[in-house]
Amino acid sequence: MVIKMLLCCFASLLLLLSKAAESRTLHADSCSFNVHTHELRKYYSDVRSHAISGDTEIGVRILDKSLMKDVQEGQTCCFLRLLLRFYVERVFSHFSPSEPHQLRCSSALANAFVSIRRDMHKCHCHCAEGTQRQIDSMHTEFDKLQIQDAAQKAVGELNTVLDWLEGLGHKNPELIA
């Protein structure tokens, strides 16, 4: 009986440690928070084909990679907070995959973004006018399309967001102001 309890406790400890190891600390200016980037990638891979296959607006880009490369020094926190808000409030709320599995994965992505937003509320992100203009340009491109088409395109472009998020995990915290 005691051995069985010890094995159960050991298994629980291993599970807890493996879950902690799966998360990655991301740095956005002076703000740090944990994100399970591997889970985001997994969920995204399950909805990506649906999002891309239904995208008929090939000439339109909502989230250009250059937009994320041009985030000004000290504006990463603000940009990320506004980007997450855009995806939670405008994209995921209008993205509707047809298969139940893809719907669950889409919901999991949305919930993960909500969770990151909640963790970021402890941060004091100051937004410059240029950062707001960058986000406004995304909204402008999004608004050029029908809402369902725009949401589908934005989900198809999530790879850009995930690449950028993973890049935040590689920044050296000592170099962050």
N, C-alpha and C positions, 0 to 999 in steps of 0.2 A: 504494500500500500504506500509506504513512504517513497519507495523507488518510483512508483507510478506518479506520485505528486511531484517529485523532483524532475522527472522527465517532462511532465506537463509544464512546469515552471521554466525549464530550460528551453523548451520549444517556444513558449510565449516570449521569452527574452530574445531568442534568435529572430522571431518574427518582428518584434519591436525594433531590434537593431537593423534588420534588413530594410524595414520601412524608412527608418531615419537615414540610412545610407543612400536610399534611392532619391531623396530630395537633394536639391542643389540650392545653394545660397546665391542669390542674384543681388547685384549692387546697382542701384540707380542713384547716382550722386551720393548723398549722405544716407540714403535709405537702403536697408538690406532686408531681404525677405526670402523665405524658402519656397521653391517651386518644384514640382515633380515633372520636370521637362520630358522624361521618358514616357510618362503617362499621357501628357499632352500630345506627343508624337504618335503614340499608339492610337488614341482616339481620332486624331486628325487623319491618320492613314486609313481609318475605317470609313471616313466620310469624304475624303478627298476625291475619289473617283466619281462619286455622285455629283459633287460640286463642279468638278471640271467638265464632266460629260454634258452637263446641262447648261454650260456657259456658252451662250450664242453671241455675246458681245466681245469678240476677240480684240477689237481695237481699243477698248477702254481698260484702263488700269486704275483701280481705286487706291491701291497701296503699292506705290512704286518703291523699289529698293533704295533709290536715291533719296527718297523722303526720309528714310530711317538713317541713312549715312550722314544726312545733313542736320541731325539733331545737334543743337548748339551745346557747348560745354556748360554743365550745370543745369541742363534742361531735360535730362534723361528721365528723371522722376516724373516731372510734369507731363512729358510726352507719353510715357507709359500709362500714367493714370488716365489721360484723355483717350488714348488708344483703346485701353480696356473698356472704358465707358462706351466708346463708339461700338465696339464689338458686342458688349452685353446689351445695350439699349437698342441698337439699330440693326445689328446683323443677326445675332442668334435668335432674337425675337421674331424674325421674319424668314428664317431658314427652315424649310420643311422637307427633309428627305422622306422618301416614300417607304423605305424599309424600316421596320421596328428597330433593328440593330443599329442602323445609322442614326435613327432618332435618339436612341439611348446614348450613342457616342457624342452626338451633337450636344445633347443635354449635359453630358459629363464635361465637355469642353467649356460650355457656358458656365457651369458651376465652378470649374477650376478658375476661370477668369473672375468670377464673382469673389471667390476666395482670395485671389491675389489682390483684388481691389480692397477687400476688407483688411488684409494685412497692411496695405499701403496707407490706410487711413491714419496710422500712427506717424506717418512721415509728413514732414512739412515741405511740400513741393511748391516752389514758386514758379509761376508761369510767365514767361516773357511773351511779348506780343508776337514775335516771330514763330514761336512754338504754336500758339493758337492759330496763326495763319496756316501753318503746315497741316494741322488737324482740320481746319476749315476746308482746305483743298481736297482732303479725303471726302469730307461730307459733300462737297460740290460734285465730285465724280460719282459718288454714290447716288446723289439726287438726279443725275442725268438719266438713270435707268429706272425701269419699273421696280418697285420695292422688292419683289421676290427675286427678280433677276440680279439686282444689286446685292442682295444678301447672299445669293448663290456665288456670285463672283468674289465677294469679300471672303467667304469661307474658302474658296479655291485658292485665294492668295494668302491664306494663313501660314503657309510655309515660310513666307518672308518674316512674319511676326515671330514664329518659333525660332528661326535662325538668329534673329536679332536678340531674342530673350536668352538663347544659349550663349551668345556672345557676351551678354552682361555677366554671365556666370564665370567668364574667364578673365574678367578685369581684376586687377590687383587692388584690394581694398585700401592699401596704404596710399595709392595714387589718387583716390577719390577724395574730393574736398568735403 
